[in-house]
Amino acid sequence: MRQPSGHAAPAYLNRHPTLQRRCRHHILWPSWAALLLVGLVFPLTFLLPPVWQYAPFVVSLVLLGLPHGALDHLVLLRQRQQPLWSWSLLRVLAEYLAVSLVYLGLWIVAPGLAFAAFIGLTWFHWGQGEVHALLALAGARHLPSRALRALTLLVRGGLPMLVPLLAAPSVYLDVADLVIAAIGTGSTAALRDALTVPLRAALAGGYALLAVGTLAMGARHVASDAARRAWRIDVGETVLLACFFALVHPVVAVGLFFCCWHAPRHIMRLMLDDPQVARAVEAGQLGLAWRRFAIDALPMTAGALLLLGGLWLLVPTRPTTVPEFVGLYLVLIAVLTLPHAWVVTRMDRRDGIWASAETVEPAAGVM
């Protein structure tokens, strides 16, 4: 693991159009293609046996999913301009572990409440990842204000969290029961009874109005070809994700989104956060960049897997099937998502993601 260096400036992409093009080719396009291809054959996802439906989550243990948050300690050390091999590392790890353990305590005491918090936290975190990608990779000049970016976060985060619940509530809540049962007792019976067809239709209608209204407000700020291209990307991704999560089996859809969409975009952000790796990406040395990321992510990924093993030993009933194992794994993901979202929020603040357009100019378009 190498020494943390000073972070790349928020405007790094503005000054490196070649780097922007590489981000487009290696991150945006593949994510679009992966979800589009699966969406076209969506009926098959309901015919897969459970072991294959949960396969993306199993793969995410070591590929993209779990590792994408394994550089949080480096991010914090860079922000604090502190060396890696020092007491600062122990302090950062202690802070991270303390936040995780507090949330784990909630899972043990009130797993139903902890799961609801997990949905809200993931809604926020995946939404903030989408806002960053729109600004940094797509040059979203149509999102000039904090309010519009907050609405975009709400819309984008709701695509993987709300749409599957409204489209296939029984499958969604079966997974919720599986996760709750992995560490405690409780069920979603009350929510199943409350989630009637009229209520689902009302929620879907309200969410659709929010999405359309947010995109329409963004269209009012389109004043150039670059802004128009970025707005079209926003519209296209919103429609693609809405259709994907409405049609594809929820387990398959969320697992693929995690591995093929959210994690690669954050990993690219981490690569660009390190000037040395960013230069390798710009030079087309993607293999070198990914190897460096894998080396940096290996220790904390291994540590997370050890935590998963510890959970497996401690839970009242040890999982014996792939779905049950994934249920326990999602508890670990939830516990780690809280400090991870805190780190990403610090990155957003540093990079001016929530500053007005007058204060921080968004990155130029990559298309």
Stockholm file with secondary structure:
# STOCKHOLM 1.0

chainA/1-367         MRQPSGHAAPAYLNRHPTLQRRCRHHILWPSWAALLLVGLVFPLTFLLPPVWQYAPFVVSLVLLGLPHGALDHLVLLRQRQQPLWSWSLLRVLAEYLAVSLVYLGLWIVAPGLAFAAFIGLTWFHWGQGEVHALLALAGARHLPSRALRALTLLVRGGLPMLVPLLAAPSVYLDVADLVIAAIGTGSTAALRDALTVPLRAALAGGYALLAVGTLAMGARHVASDAARRAWRIDVGETVLLACFFALVHPVVAVGLFFCCWHAPRHIMRLMLDDPQVARAVEAGQLGLAWRRFAIDALPMTAGALLLLGGLWLLVPTRPTTVPEFVGLYLVLIAVLTLPHAWVVTRMDRRDGIWASAETVEPAAGVM
#=GR chainA/1-367 SS CCCCCCCCCTTGGGGCHHHHHHHIIIIIHHHHHHHHHHHHTHHHHHHSCHHHHTHHHHHTTTSSTGGGGTTHHHHHHHHTTCCSSSHHHHHHHHHHHHHHHHHHHHHHHCHHHHHHHHHHHHHHHHHHHHHHHHHHTSCCTTCCSHHHHHHHHHHHHHHHHTHHHHHCHHHHHHHHHHHHHTTSCCCCHHHHHHCCHHHHHHHHHHHHHHHHHHHHHHHTTCCSHHHHHHHHHHHHHHHHHHHHHHHSCHHHHHHHHIIIIIHHHHHHHHHHHSHHHHHHHHTTCHHHHHHHHHHHHHHHHHHHHHHHHHHHHHSSSCCCSHHHHHHHHHHHHHHHHHHHHHHHHHHHHHTTTTSCTTTSCCCCCCC
#=GC SS_cons         CCCCCCCCCTTGGGGCHHHHHHHIIIIIHHHHHHHHHHHHTHHHHHHSCHHHHTHHHHHTTTSSTGGGGTTHHHHHHHHTTCCSSSHHHHHHHHHHHHHHHHHHHHHHHCHHHHHHHHHHHHHHHHHHHHHHHHHHTSCCTTCCSHHHHHHHHHHHHHHHHTHHHHHCHHHHHHHHHHHHHTTSCCCCHHHHHHCCHHHHHHHHHHHHHHHHHHHHHHHTTCCSHHHHHHHHHHHHHHHHHHHHHHHSCHHHHHHHHIIIIIHHHHHHHHHHHSHHHHHHHHTTCHHHHHHHHHHHHHHHHHHHHHHHHHHHHHSSSCCCSHHHHHHHHHHHHHHHHHHHHHHHHHHHHHTTTTSCTTTSCCCCCCC
//
